[in-house]
Structures are given as structure tokens and as C-alpha cells.
């Protein structure tokens, strides 16, 4: 069973999110994505969650074990950061 731990965090906010996400919201992701995510956010984040979960690196990020992804609502944007726990 996969023991990779990922953290999903809202690092920036603008406007009013329909899901109520705000800066500082944080979730632990293990082998299942059991967080209630907006379908648009899920669609954007899922490929990157899988990359980090299965050992991939993000070469253009500040750290190879994390990536920041903005949601698609430019007027009510949230920026999410996925980080792989390296311990």
C-alpha cells in the first residue's frame, strides 16, 4: 500500500470562493483523495497529485517536491500548493 503523504494547502485567495476555501486551509492526502474538492480544482490538481505520489519531480517549482496551481476562476481565485512529505 502507498504510504506517500501529500499536503494540499490554499496559499493565496482573491474574491469569494463558491466552496468557501480560504488562505490557510490545509488537508492531508494519503492513498485516497478524501477531501471534498470543487470539481474544477480536482480536475486541475489530480495529475500533479499523481506525479508527486509516484515519485515524480517538479523541476520548475521552488522545490521539486511541491507545485502551486491556481483555480480557473480568475475573479475568485485560489492558489493551491501540493507538497510531498519527504520524511
N, C-alpha and C positions, 0 to 999 in steps of 0.2 A: 504494500500500500504506500502511496506517495505521502511523504512527511513534509514536503515543501510548505513553508509558511509565507504567505504574502500579506502585506498590509495595503489597504485601499484607503486613501485619505483625500478629503476635499481641501486643497491648498489655497484656492482663490475663489471668490464669489463676486457676482455682479447681478444686480436686479433681484427678482423673486423667482425662485425655483418652484416648479409645479409639484415637485416631490418633497420640498422643504429642506433640501440639503443646504448646509451652511459650512463656512470655513471652519475647519477643525473636526468635522465629522470623520470618524475613523472606524474601519471594520477589519477584522482578521479574516483572511480567506485561507481555507485549508484545501483538502482534496475536492470539496464541493463549494460552489458559489452559492451560499445560502443567505445572501444579502438581497433584500428587496430593492432591485435597481430599476430605474426607468429603462424602458426597452431601448431607447436611443443610446443611452450610456452603456448598457450591456453590450450592444452591438459594436460600439467603439472600443470597449475595454477588453472584451473576450479574447481576441487574437493576442494581445500583449500579455494577458494573464497566462495564456498557454505558453508563449515564448519563455517567460521567466520561470514558469513552473517546471518546464522540461529542460532547463539548463542553458537556454539561450541568453545572449548578452545584448544590451542596447548600446552600440558603440558611439552614438551621437549624444547620449544623455550625460548629465552631470556625473552620474555614477552608472556603471554598466549593469547594476542590479536594480535600476529604477527607471521609470518613464513617467512623464506628465502628458496627459491627454485632456484637451478641452471638450466640453459637450458641444453640441451643434447649435444651441440656442444662443446666438450672439448677443441678444438683449438681456438675457437672464443666465449668463454663462457661469458654469462651474468648471474649475480645473481640477482634475483628479490625478493623484500620484499613486502609482503601484510600485511597491518596494518589496524586493525579495529579502527575507531574513537570511543573512549569510552565516548564522551561528549553527 
